[in-house]
């Protein structure tokens, strides 16, 4: 039987339409060859378009009214009732890891049931933090792993400093593209790769305004995307942030339990039990 594996790459604050006009060959190629869907957060029209609710939504498969993360201070969150997909996979005996350059990812969003959680938020700058995260991810991706989450933070930080319309933001998107290329290359270099079926998902938690910043309800701030390839994802699938966790878990053979009360659904073609 083909071993099924999954990789989630998160690029914080990436306004995807910027990808087309910069030197981002990997994301450009994937946008045209993979299943790509844009959507706008949130259905309630009021949740702040910030990282806490964004990543919590992505990894739990539920909207903020369930996981309870309304902003970046995580007060009264219900992540223990609506755990992240790495935790759910770990409970099924799968091998997982997360590397991230934003501290709440490894301290709060991904539970401590996931034993391999590496934080790089103490790096000297955000470019270095992402580079260090990828440096840590690549050997882990060469080894025994079923599900990985690689988080990149530089694009968002540059967006805050200079705005999404800036040359600096464009350069940060290019550097994220190079990091994505390295992560994917690490997967494809696995000796067992030809006998494995990898589902790769690339996404973001919110967009950015032209002058920089997010949290509000403008189209640019609400802009998100999900890029999916490597497994039999329905090409017409309107995949949204909440669909990522159930899709990845289904691919890994983890049955979705109704009692989890997920808001998303698997967009894999056919039933995979
Ligand atoms: Zn963010």
Boltz pocket constraint, residues with backbone or C-beta under 6 A from the ligand:
constraints:
  - pocket:
      binder: B
      contacts: [[A, 12], [A, 13], [A, 50], [A, 51], [A, 52], [A, 54], [A, 156], [A, 205], [A, 206]]
      max_distance: 6.0
